[in-house]
């Protein structure tokens, strides 16, 4: 009879490893997800320009370039969001994620 191999030690879940790693060592996607959670802990609501910046960077970082039709003239908020996102057209997802994380960090200081 062949001897059984000892079981390999269990590895920590990826999320736990990402949280334990220093900020510079964690992967960008995990930092981006963490920033999305942390932005919800802001004590004060940012001004509209900052909210649009957060929105556009989030959308560019998660979906890439703007797509779909621009909302109609009377949908002021939707049109403003679309325009803010459209300004980032051509920016890489990674660059948008980095800027989103930096903005969240700045707001939380």
MOPAC internal coordinates of N, CA, C and O (Angstrom, degrees):
PM7 1SCF
backbone

  N    0.0000 0     0.00 0     0.00 0    0    0    0
  C    1.4474 1     0.00 0     0.00 0    1    0    0
  C    1.5184 1   110.11 1     0.00 0    2    1    0
  O    1.2310 1   120.91 1   -39.62 1    3    2    1
  N    1.2974 1   115.87 1   140.38 1    3    2    1
  C    1.4592 1   120.77 1   179.29 1    5    3    2
  C    1.5257 1   109.94 1   -81.29 1    6    5    3
  O    1.2310 1   121.14 1   -37.49 1    7    6    5
  N    1.3071 1   115.42 1   142.51 1    7    6    5
  C    1.4672 1   120.11 1   178.97 1    9    7    6
  C    1.5189 1   109.09 1   -74.64 1   10    9    7
  O    1.2310 1   120.84 1   -36.89 1   11   10    9
  N    1.3119 1   116.00 1   143.11 1   11   10    9
  C    1.4650 1   120.81 1   178.17 1   13   11   10
  C    1.5154 1   109.88 1   -77.84 1   14   13   11
  O    1.2310 1   121.49 1   -37.57 1   15   14   13
  N    1.3165 1   114.74 1   142.43 1   15   14   13
  C    1.4595 1   120.23 1   175.27 1   17   15   14
  C    1.5191 1   108.32 1   -76.31 1   18   17   15
  O    1.2310 1   120.13 1   -38.23 1   19   18   17
  N    1.3268 1   117.35 1   141.77 1   19   18   17
  C    1.4675 1   118.28 1   175.27 1   21   19   18
  C    1.5301 1   109.57 1   -66.51 1   22   21   19
  O    1.2310 1   121.25 1   -34.64 1   23   22   21
  N    1.3005 1   115.21 1   145.36 1   23   22   21
  C    1.4642 1   120.86 1  -179.52 1   25   23   22
  C    1.5277 1   109.97 1   -65.21 1   26   25   23
  O    1.2310 1   121.18 1   -37.88 1   27   26   25
  N    1.3179 1   115.36 1   142.12 1   27   26   25
  C    1.4603 1   120.47 1   177.16 1   29   27   26
  C    1.5236 1   109.28 1   -70.28 1   30   29   27
  O    1.2310 1   119.73 1   -34.80 1   31   30   29
  N    1.3190 1   118.13 1   145.20 1   31   30   29
  C    1.4614 1   119.36 1   178.48 1   33   31   30
  C    1.5266 1   110.54 1   -62.89 1   34   33   31
  O    1.2310 1   121.27 1   -34.92 1   35   34   33
  N    1.3069 1   115.18 1   145.08 1   35   34   33
  C    1.4702 1   120.50 1   179.92 1   37   35   34
  C    1.5161 1   109.71 1   -66.61 1   38   37   35
  O    1.2310 1   121.16 1   -40.01 1   39   38   37
  N    1.3120 1   115.38 1   139.99 1   39   38   37
  C    1.4600 1   120.43 1   178.29 1   41   39   38
  C    1.5131 1   109.27 1   -93.96 1   42   41   39
  O    1.2310 1   121.24 1   -30.65 1   43   42   41
  N    1.3131 1   115.24 1   149.35 1   43   42   41
  C    1.4678 1   120.71 1   177.77 1   45   43   42
  C    1.5234 1   108.45 1   -68.17 1   46   45   43
  O    1.2310 1   120.04 1   -34.23 1   47   46   45
  N    1.3246 1   117.53 1   145.77 1   47   46   45
  C    1.4652 1   119.66 1   176.66 1   49   47   46
  C    1.5240 1   110.96 1   -57.80 1   50   49   47
  O    1.2310 1   121.09 1   -28.80 1   51   50   49
  N    1.3210 1   115.53 1   151.20 1   51   50   49
  C    1.4738 1   121.22 1  -176.72 1   53   51   50
  C    1.5149 1   112.15 1   -58.23 1   54   53   51
  O    1.2310 1   120.01 1   139.46 1   55   54   53
  N    1.3420 1   117.59 1   -40.54 1   55   54   53
  C    1.4622 1   119.97 1  -178.73 1   57   55   54
  C    1.5268 1   110.98 1   -63.67 1   58   57   55
  O    1.2310 1   120.35 1   138.70 1   59   58   57
  N    1.3151 1   116.94 1   -41.30 1   59   58   57
  C    1.4551 1   119.67 1   179.83 1   61   59   58
  C    1.5261 1   110.00 1   -64.44 1   62   61   59
  O    1.2310 1   120.84 1   140.62 1   63   62   61
  N    1.3199 1   116.00 1   -39.38 1   63   62   61
  C    1.4638 1   119.72 1   178.83 1   65   63   62
  C    1.5235 1   110.62 1   -64.93 1   66   65   63
  O    1.2310 1   120.64 1   140.07 1   67   66   65
  N    1.3285 1   116.38 1   -39.93 1   67   66   65
  C    1.4662 1   120.02 1  -179.62 1   69   67   66
  C    1.5177 1   110.82 1   -65.48 1   70   69   67
  O    1.2310 1   120.31 1   140.95 1   71   70   69
  N    1.3354 1   117.00 1   -39.05 1   71   70   69
  C    1.4616 1   119.73 1   179.45 1   73   71   70
  C    1.5167 1   111.11 1   -68.75 1   74   73   71
  O    1.2310 1   120.52 1   145.11 1   75   74   73
  N    1.3289 1   116.61 1   -34.89 1   75   74   73
  C    1.4503 1   120.53 1  -177.27 1   77   75   74
  C    1.5295 1   111.83 1   -75.26 1   78   77   75
  O    1.2310 1   120.72 1   152.90 1   79   78   77
  N    1.3371 1   116.22 1   -27.10 1   79   78   77
  C    1.4592 1   119.88 1  -178.34 1   81   79   78
  C    1.5192 1   110.09 1   -71.30 1   82   81   79
  O    1.2310 1   120.26 1   -32.22 1   83   82   81
  N    1.3244 1   117.11 1   147.78 1   83   82   81
  C    1.4589 1   118.72 1   176.13 1   85   83   82
  C    1.5215 1   109.83 1   -61.85 1   86   85   83
  O    1.2310 1   120.85 1   -24.81 1   87   86   85
  N    1.3214 1   115.98 1   155.19 1   87   86   85
  C    1.4567 1   122.08 1  -173.91 1   89   87   86
  C    1.5270 1   112.09 1   -51.92 1   90   89   87
  O    1.2310 1   119.51 1   137.20 1   91   90   89
  N    1.3039 1   118.54 1   -42.80 1   91   90   89
  C    1.4535 1   120.67 1  -179.59 1   93   91   90
  C    1.5100 1   113.08 1   -69.26 1   94   93   91
  O    1.2310 1   119.76 1   158.38 1   95   94   93
  N    1.3366 1   118.06 1   -21.62 1   95   94   93
  C    1.4504 1   121.12 1  -177.23 1   97   95   94
  C    1.5171 1   113.72 1   -93.57 1   98   97   95
  O    1.2310 1   119.79 1   161.27 1   99   98   97
  N    1.3093 1   118.01 1   -18.73 1   99   98   97
  C    1.4580 1   120.41 1  -179.61 1  101   99   98
  C    1.5216 1   109.36 1   -72.47 1  102  101   99
  O    1.2310 1   121.08 1   -29.49 1  103  102  101
  N    1.3163 1   115.54 1   150.51 1  103  102  101
  C    1.4644 1   116.71 1  -179.76 1  105  103  102
  C    1.5249 1   110.77 1   -71.33 1  106  105  103
  O    1.2310 1   120.96 1   -25.88 1  107  106  105
  N    1.3092 1   115.77 1   154.12 1  107  106  105
  C    1.4640 1   122.45 1  -172.24 1  109  107  106
  C    1.5224 1   111.82 1   -60.61 1  110  109  107
  O    1.2310 1   120.28 1   140.06 1  111  110  109
  N    1.3217 1   117.08 1   -39.94 1  111  110  109
  C    1.4599 1   120.68 1   179.29 1  113  111  110
  C    1.5209 1   112.22 1   -60.63 1  114  113  111
  O    1.2310 1   120.52 1   138.69 1  115  114  113
  N    1.3268 1   116.62 1   -41.31 1  115  114  113
  C    1.4613 1   120.72 1   179.04 1  117  115  114
  C    1.5278 1   110.67 1   -67.57 1  118  117  115
  O    1.2310 1   120.22 1   140.77 1  119  118  117
  N    1.3278 1   117.18 1   -39.23 1  119  118  117
  C    1.4683 1   120.74 1   177.61 1  121  119  118
  C    1.5275 1   110.18 1   -64.63 1  122  121  119
  O    1.2310 1   120.57 1   140.93 1  123  122  121
  N    1.3385 1   116.51 1   -39.07 1  123  122  121
  C    1.4612 1   122.33 1   179.82 1  125  123  122
  C    1.5377 1   109.71 1   -64.10 1  126  125  123
  O    1.2310 1   120.45 1   133.95 1  127  126  125
  N    1.3168 1   116.75 1   -46.05 1  127  126  125
  C    1.4701 1   121.04 1   177.89 1  129  127  126
  C    1.5231 1   110.73 1   -61.99 1  130  129  127
  O    1.2310 1   120.57 1   138.22 1  131  130  129
  N    1.3225 1   116.52 1   -41.78 1  131  130  129
  C    1.4574 1   120.82 1   179.07 1  133  131  130
  C    1.5261 1   110.85 1   -62.87 1  134  133  131
  O    1.2310 1   120.40 1   138.42 1  135  134  133
  N    1.3338 1   116.84 1   -41.58 1  135  134  133
  C    1.4681 1   120.75 1   179.26 1  137  135  134
  C    1.5288 1   110.60 1   -63.34 1  138  137  135
  O    1.2310 1   120.35 1   143.94 1  139  138  137
  N    1.3380 1   116.94 1   -36.06 1  139  138  137
  C    1.4655 1   120.88 1   178.06 1  141  139  138
  C    1.5282 1   110.87 1   -62.47 1  142  141  139
  O    1.2310 1   120.68 1   143.03 1  143  142  141
  N    1.3110 1   116.31 1   -36.97 1  143  142  141
  C    1.4664 1   120.67 1   178.17 1  145  143  142
  C    1.5266 1   110.79 1   -73.58 1  146  145  143
  O    1.2310 1   121.31 1   137.27 1  147  146  145
  N    1.3305 1   115.09 1   -42.73 1  147  146  145
  C    1.4669 1   119.34 1  -176.48 1  149  147  146
  C    1.5220 1   113.08 1   -67.72 1  150  149  147
  O    1.2310 1   119.87 1   147.60 1  151  150  149
  N    1.3429 1   117.86 1   -32.40 1  151  150  149
  C    1.4622 1   120.27 1  -178.25 1  153  151  150
  C    1.5300 1   110.43 1   -63.93 1  154  153  151
  O    1.2310 1   120.38 1   154.52 1  155  154  153
  N    1.3069 1   116.88 1   -25.48 1  155  154  153
  C    1.4689 1   120.92 1   179.34 1  157  155  154
  C    1.5272 1   112.36 1   -73.36 1  158  157  155
  O    1.2310 1   120.50 1   170.95 1  159  158  157
  N    1.3308 1   116.65 1    -9.05 1  159  158  157
  C    1.4681 1   120.92 1  -179.18 1  161  159  158
  C    1.5239 1   113.05 1   -96.82 1  162  161  159
  O    1.2310 1   120.41 1  -175.17 1  163  162  161
  N    1.3332 1   116.83 1     4.83 1  163  162  161
  C    1.4679 1   119.61 1   179.19 1  165  163  162
  C    1.5225 1   110.09 1   -58.23 1  166  165  163
  O    1.2310 1   120.78 1   -42.98 1  167  166  165
  N    1.3100 1   116.12 1   137.02 1  167  166  165
  C    1.4637 1   121.29 1  -179.08 1  169  167  166
  C    1.5294 1   111.69 1   -74.85 1  170  169  167
  O    1.2310 1   120.41 1   148.24 1  171  170  169
  N    1.3424 1   116.81 1   -31.76 1  171  170  169
  C    1.4592 1   121.62 1   179.52 1  173  171  170
  C    1.5238 1   109.13 1  -124.06 1  174  173  171
  O    1.2310 1   120.85 1   -35.23 1  175  174  173
  N    1.3224 1   115.98 1   144.77 1  175  174  173
  C    1.4591 1   120.92 1   176.83 1  177  175  174
  C    1.5273 1   108.47 1   -72.11 1  178  177  175
  O    1.2310 1   120.37 1   -50.48 1  179  178  177
  N    1.3375 1   116.89 1   129.52 1  179  178  177
  C    1.4717 1   119.78 1   178.36 1  181  179  178
  C    1.5307 1   111.21 1   -66.35 1  182  181  179
  O    1.2310 1   120.71 1   -16.63 1  183  182  181
  N    1.3380 1   116.26 1   163.37 1  183  182  181
  C    1.4638 1   120.55 1   176.99 1  185  183  182
  C    1.5282 1   109.38 1   -67.49 1  186  185  183
  O    1.2310 1   120.69 1   -13.66 1  187  186  185
  N    1.3324 1   116.30 1   166.34 1  187  186  185
  C    1.4655 1   121.37 1  -174.95 1  189  187  186
  C    1.5233 1   113.34 1   -60.47 1  190  189  187
  O    1.2310 1   119.72 1   141.69 1  191  190  189
  N    1.3223 1   118.15 1   -38.31 1  191  190  189
  C    1.4650 1   120.29 1   178.70 1  193  191  190
  C    1.5272 1   111.29 1   -62.29 1  194  193  191
  O    1.2310 1   120.59 1   138.42 1  195  194  193
  N    1.3202 1   116.47 1   -41.58 1  195  194  193
  C    1.4628 1   120.92 1   179.12 1  197  195  194
  C    1.5224 1   110.32 1   -68.38 1  198  197  195
  O    1.2310 1   120.40 1   140.32 1  199  198  197
  N    1.3320 1   116.85 1   -39.68 1  199  198  197
  C    1.4696 1   120.21 1   177.35 1  201  199  198
  C    1.5261 1   110.72 1   -61.32 1  202  201  199
  O    1.2310 1   120.42 1   138.28 1  203  202  201
  N    1.3361 1   116.80 1   -41.72 1  203  202  201
  C    1.4652 1   119.97 1   177.82 1  205  203  202
  C    1.5273 1   111.19 1   -64.97 1  206  205  203
  O    1.2310 1   120.40 1   141.86 1  207  206  205
  N    1.3251 1   116.85 1   -38.14 1  207  206  205
  C    1.4659 1   121.05 1   178.15 1  209  207  206
  C    1.5272 1   110.07 1   -64.14 1  210  209  207
  O    1.2310 1   120.67 1   134.16 1  211  210  209
  N    1.3426 1   116.33 1   -45.84 1  211  210  209
  C    1.4586 1   120.27 1   177.23 1  213  211  210
  C    1.5257 1   110.68 1   -58.89 1  214  213  211
  O    1.2310 1   120.74 1   133.54 1  215  214  213
  N    1.3287 1   116.20 1   -46.46 1  215  214  213
  C    1.4596 1   121.53 1  -178.74 1  217  215  214
  C    1.5270 1   110.87 1   -60.26 1  218  217  215
  O    1.2310 1   120.73 1   129.93 1  219  218  217
  N    1.3248 1   116.20 1   -50.07 1  219  218  217
  C    1.4659 1   119.91 1  -175.58 1  221  219  218
  C    1.5316 1   111.59 1   -65.44 1  222  221  219
  O    1.2310 1   120.33 1   139.01 1  223  222  221
  N    1.3190 1   116.97 1   -40.99 1  223  222  221
  C    1.4686 1   119.71 1   177.93 1  225  223  222
  C    1.5242 1   111.26 1   -66.27 1  226  225  223
  O    1.2310 1   120.71 1   141.03 1  227  226  225
  N    1.3317 1   116.24 1   -38.97 1  227  226  225
  C    1.4731 1   120.17 1   177.43 1  229  227  226
  C    1.5351 1   110.10 1   -61.70 1  230  229  227
  O    1.2310 1   120.54 1   131.21 1  231  230  229
  N    1.3325 1   116.57 1   -48.79 1  231  230  229
  C    1.4647 1   120.74 1  -177.85 1  233  231  230
  C    1.5297 1   111.05 1   -63.93 1  234  233  231
  O    1.2310 1   120.09 1   136.46 1  235  234  233
  N    1.3411 1   117.43 1   -43.54 1  235  234  233
  C    1.4606 1   120.36 1   179.69 1  237  235  234
  C    1.5223 1   110.37 1   -65.59 1  238  237  235
  O    1.2310 1   120.51 1   141.08 1  239  238  237
  N    1.3269 1   116.62 1   -38.92 1  239  238  237
  C    1.4588 1   120.52 1  -179.92 1  241  239  238
  C    1.5162 1   113.63 1   -71.52 1  242  241  239
  O    1.2310 1   120.12 1   150.09 1  243  242  241
  N    1.3102 1   117.38 1   -29.91 1  243  242  241
  C    1.4679 1   119.88 1  -177.24 1  245  243  242
  C    1.5307 1   113.18 1   -98.08 1  246  245  243
  O    1.2310 1   119.54 1   148.96 1  247  246  245
  N    1.3398 1   118.48 1   -31.04 1  247  246  245
  C    1.4587 1   120.63 1  -175.26 1  249  247  246
  C    1.5184 1   114.32 1  -119.57 1  250  249  247
  O    1.2310 1   119.50 1   163.72 1  251  250  249
  N    1.3186 1   118.57 1   -16.28 1  251  250  249
  C    1.4541 1   120.81 1  -176.58 1  253  251  250
  C    1.5218 1   110.43 1    89.11 1  254  253  251
  O    1.2310 1   120.77 1    26.25 1  255  254  253
  N    1.3256 1   116.13 1  -153.75 1  255  254  253
  C    1.4600 1   121.03 1  -175.79 1  257  255  254
  C    1.5251 1   112.86 1   -59.58 1  258  257  255
  O    1.2310 1   121.59 1   -29.36 1  259  258  257
  N    1.3279 1   114.56 1   150.64 1  259  258  257
  C    1.4615 1   122.36 1   179.53 1  261  259  258
  C    1.5279 1   109.73 1   -55.66 1  262  261  259
  O    1.2310 1   121.20 1   -35.70 1  263  262  261
  N    1.3260 1   115.31 1   144.30 1  263  262  261
  C    1.4635 1   120.60 1   177.74 1  265  263  262
  C    1.5258 1   108.52 1  -144.93 1  266  265  263
  O    1.2310 1   120.95 1   -13.95 1  267  266  265
  N    1.2896 1   115.78 1   166.05 1  267  266  265
  C    1.4561 1   120.01 1  -178.07 1  269  267  266
  C    1.5162 1   111.10 1    87.06 1  270  269  267
  O    1.2310 1   121.44 1    -5.51 1  271  270  269
  N    1.3195 1   114.85 1   174.49 1  271  270  269
  C    1.4608 1   120.96 1  -179.71 1  273  271  270
  C    1.5239 1   110.63 1   -83.61 1  274  273  271
  O    1.2310 1   121.33 1   -32.98 1  275  274  273
  N    1.3115 1   115.06 1   147.02 1  275  274  273
  C    1.4609 1   120.68 1   175.86 1  277  275  274
  C    1.5324 1   108.15 1   -68.71 1  278  277  275
  O    1.2310 1   120.30 1   -44.57 1  279  278  277
  N    1.3348 1   117.03 1   135.43 1  279  278  277
  C    1.4709 1   119.85 1   177.77 1  281  279  278
  C    1.5284 1   111.55 1   -57.53 1  282  281  279
  O    1.2310 1   120.98 1   -23.85 1  283  282  281
  N    1.3139 1   115.73 1   156.15 1  283  282  281
  C    1.4558 1   122.13 1  -177.45 1  285  283  282
  C    1.5202 1   113.25 1   -63.04 1  286  285  283
  O    1.2310 1   121.66 1   -11.78 1  287  286  285
  N    1.3124 1   114.42 1   168.22 1  287  286  285
  C    1.4592 1   123.42 1  -175.72 1  289  287  286
  C    1.5283 1   112.73 1   -56.17 1  290  289  287
  O    1.2310 1   120.10 1   142.34 1  291  290  289
  N    1.3266 1   117.42 1   -37.66 1  291  290  289
  C    1.4626 1   120.22 1  -175.34 1  293  291  290
  C    1.5338 1   113.60 1   -85.30 1  294  293  291
  O    1.2310 1   120.31 1   175.48 1  295  294  293
  N    1.3299 1   117.02 1    -4.52 1  295  294  293
  C    1.4666 1   121.29 1   174.85 1  297  295  294
  C    1.5252 1   106.99 1   -94.54 1  298  297  295
  O    1.2310 1   121.33 1  -102.80 1  299  298  297
  N    1.3411 1   115.06 1    77.20 1  299  298  297
  C    1.4640 1   120.45 1  -174.40 1  301  299  298
  C    1.5268 1   113.07 1   -60.46 1  302  301  299
  O    1.2310 1   120.65 1   135.92 1  303  302  301
  N    1.3179 1   116.37 1   -44.08 1  303  302  301
  C    1.4641 1   120.38 1  -178.47 1  305  303  302
  C    1.5272 1   110.06 1   -67.02 1  306  305  303
  O    1.2310 1   120.54 1   132.56 1  307  306  305
  N    1.3194 1   116.58 1   -47.44 1  307  306  305
  C    1.4627 1   120.54 1   179.36 1  309  307  306
  C    1.5156 1   112.08 1   -60.11 1  310  309  307
  O    1.2310 1   120.69 1   138.27 1  311  310  309
  N    1.3220 1   116.28 1   -41.73 1  311  310  309
  C    1.4703 1   120.61 1   179.29 1  313  311  310
  C    1.5264 1   110.98 1   -66.40 1  314  313  311
  O    1.2310 1   120.18 1   140.45 1  315  314  313
  N    1.3210 1   117.27 1   -39.55 1  315  314  313
  C    1.4712 1   120.91 1   178.86 1  317  315  314
  C    1.5346 1   110.18 1   -64.72 1  318  317  315
  O    1.2310 1   120.41 1   137.97 1  319  318  317
  N    1.3295 1   116.81 1   -42.03 1  319  318  317
  C    1.4685 1   120.76 1   178.07 1  321  319  318
  C    1.5269 1   110.40 1   -62.95 1  322  321  319
  O    1.2310 1   120.85 1   134.13 1  323  322  321
  N    1.3248 1   115.97 1   -45.87 1  323  322  321
  C    1.4625 1   121.08 1  -179.85 1  325  323  322
  C    1.5327 1   110.09 1   -59.79 1  326  325  323
  O    1.2310 1   120.48 1   132.56 1  327  326  325
  N    1.3318 1   116.68 1   -47.44 1  327  326  325
  C    1.4648 1   120.86 1  -179.30 1  329  327  326
  C    1.5245 1   111.95 1   -61.75 1  330  329  327
  O    1.2310 1   120.55 1   137.98 1  331  330  329
  N    1.3323 1   116.56 1   -42.02 1  331  330  329
  C    1.4700 1   120.31 1   179.74 1  333  331  330
  C    1.5234 1   110.77 1   -62.87 1  334  333  331
  O    1.2310 1   120.69 1   138.08 1  335  334  333
  N    1.3312 1   116.30 1   -41.92 1  335  334  333
  C    1.4640 1   120.99 1   178.96 1  337  335  334
  C    1.5301 1   110.02 1   -68.22 1  338  337  335
  O    1.2310 1   120.16 1   139.27 1  339  338  337
  N    1.3353 1   117.30 1   -40.73 1  339  338  337
  C    1.4644 1   121.45 1  -178.73 1  341  339  338
  C    1.5298 1   111.72 1   -62.32 1  342  341  339
  O    1.2310 1   120.08 1   149.72 1  343  342  341
  N    1.3225 1   117.45 1   -30.28 1  343  342  341
  C    1.4732 1   120.81 1   178.60 1  345  343  342
  C    1.5238 1   112.04 1   -63.15 1  346  345  343
  O    1.2310 1   120.38 1   158.05 1  347  346  345
  N    1.3315 1   116.87 1   -21.95 1  347  346  345
  C    1.4627 1   120.95 1  -178.65 1  349  347  346
  C    1.5240 1   112.67 1   -93.04 1  350  349  347
  O    1.2310 1   120.18 1  -175.12 1  351  350  349
  N    1.3252 1   117.26 1     4.88 1  351  350  349
  C    1.4601 1   121.34 1  -177.93 1  353  351  350
  C    1.5250 1   110.03 1   -53.54 1  354  353  351
  O    1.2310 1   121.15 1   -49.23 1  355  354  353
  N    1.3132 1   115.40 1   130.77 1  355  354  353
  C    1.4631 1   121.33 1   179.95 1  357  355  354
  C    1.5187 1   113.73 1    96.63 1  358  357  355
  O    1.2310 1   120.21 1   162.32 1  359  358  357
  N    1.3359 1   117.21 1   -17.68 1  359  358  357
  C    1.4755 1   119.97 1   177.67 1  361  359  358
  C    1.5284 1   108.28 1   -72.61 1  362  361  359
  O    1.2310 1   120.19 1   -36.79 1  363  362  361
  N    1.3151 1   117.25 1   143.21 1  363  362  361
  C    1.4624 1   120.46 1   179.50 1  365  363  362
  C    1.5307 1   110.29 1   -72.40 1  366  365  363
  O    1.2310 1   121.53 1   -25.20 1  367  366  365
  N    1.3168 1   114.68 1   154.80 1  367  366  365
  C    1.4646 1   119.64 1   177.24 1  369  367  366
  C    1.5315 1   110.11 1   -60.32 1  370  369  367
  O    1.2310 1   120.55 1   137.93 1  371  370  369
  N    1.3273 1   116.56 1   -42.07 1  371  370  369
  C    1.4670 1   120.24 1  -178.83 1  373  371  370
  C    1.5274 1   111.51 1   -61.14 1  374  373  371
  O    1.2310 1   120.56 1   136.08 1  375  374  373
  N    1.3255 1   116.53 1   -43.92 1  375  374  373
  C    1.4617 1   120.09 1  -179.35 1  377  375  374
  C    1.5288 1   110.47 1   -64.22 1  378  377  375
  O    1.2310 1   120.61 1   138.37 1  379  378  377
  N    1.3403 1   116.44 1   -41.63 1  379  378  377
  C    1.4696 1   120.35 1   178.33 1  381  379  378
  C    1.5275 1   110.74 1   -63.73 1  382  381  379
  O    1.2310 1   120.46 1   139.69 1  383  382  381
  N    1.3227 1   116.72 1   -40.31 1  383  382  381
  C    1.4694 1   120.14 1   178.33 1  385  383  382
  C    1.5250 1   110.81 1   -62.24 1  386  385  383
  O    1.2310 1   120.77 1   135.18 1  387  386  385
  N    1.3302 1   116.14 1   -44.82 1  387  386  385
  C    1.4672 1   120.40 1   179.72 1  389  387  386
  C    1.5302 1   111.15 1   -60.73 1  390  389  387
  O    1.2310 1   120.54 1   137.16 1  391  390  389
  N    1.3376 1   116.56 1   -42.84 1  391  390  389
  C    1.4646 1   120.16 1   179.93 1  393  391  390
  C    1.5285 1   111.15 1   -68.51 1  394  393  391
  O    1.2310 1   120.22 1   143.36 1  395  394  393
  N    1.3157 1   117.19 1   -36.64 1  395  394  393
  C    1.4642 1   121.50 1   177.25 1  397  395  394
  C    1.5311 1   109.98 1   -62.47 1  398  397  395
  O    1.2310 1   120.73 1   132.17 1  399  398  397
  N    1.3242 1   116.21 1   -47.83 1  399  398  397
  C    1.4725 1   121.45 1   179.51 1  401  399  398
  C    1.5253 1   110.28 1   -60.08 1  402  401  399
  O    1.2310 1   120.40 1   135.16 1  403  402  401
  N    1.3307 1   116.84 1   -44.84 1  403  402  401
  C    1.4733 1   121.01 1  -179.67 1  405  403  402
  C    1.5283 1   110.64 1   -63.01 1  406  405  403
  O    1.2310 1   119.97 1   140.02 1  407  406  405
  N    1.3357 1   117.65 1   -39.98 1  407  406  405
  C    1.4630 1   120.63 1   180.00 1  409  407  406
  C    1.5278 1   110.73 1   -67.38 1  410  409  407
  O    1.2310 1   120.05 1   137.94 1  411  410  409
  N    1.3024 1   117.52 1   -42.06 1  411  410  409
  C    1.4669 1   120.89 1   177.32 1  413  411  410
  C    1.5291 1   109.80 1   -62.13 1  414  413  411
  O    1.2310 1   120.40 1   134.52 1  415  414  413
  N    1.3266 1   116.84 1   -45.48 1  415  414  413
  C    1.4634 1   120.53 1   178.04 1  417  415  414
  C    1.5348 1   110.73 1   -57.00 1  418  417  415
  O    1.2310 1   120.79 1   135.55 1  419  418  417
  N    1.3343 1   116.09 1   -44.45 1  419  418  417
  C    1.4650 1   121.25 1  -179.70 1  421  419  418
  C    1.5378 1   110.99 1   -62.77 1  422  421  419
  O    1.2310 1   120.56 1   137.25 1  423  422  421
  N    1.3206 1   116.53 1   -42.75 1  423  422  421
  C    1.4776 1   120.55 1  -178.80 1  425  423  422
  C    1.5342 1   112.60 1   -67.29 1  426  425  423
  O    1.2310 1   120.86 1   150.83 1  427  426  425
  N    1.3168 1   115.95 1   -29.17 1  427  426  425
  C    1.4657 1   119.93 1  -177.61 1  429  427  426
  C    1.5231 1   113.24 1   -85.40 1  430  429  427
  O    1.2310 1   119.66 1   174.72 1  431  430  429
  N    1.3190 1   118.26 1    -5.28 1  431  430  429
  C    1.4762 1   121.10 1   179.57 1  433  431  430
  C    1.5014 1   110.13 1   -79.84 1  434  433  431
  O    1.2310 1   120.10 1   180.00 1  435  434  433

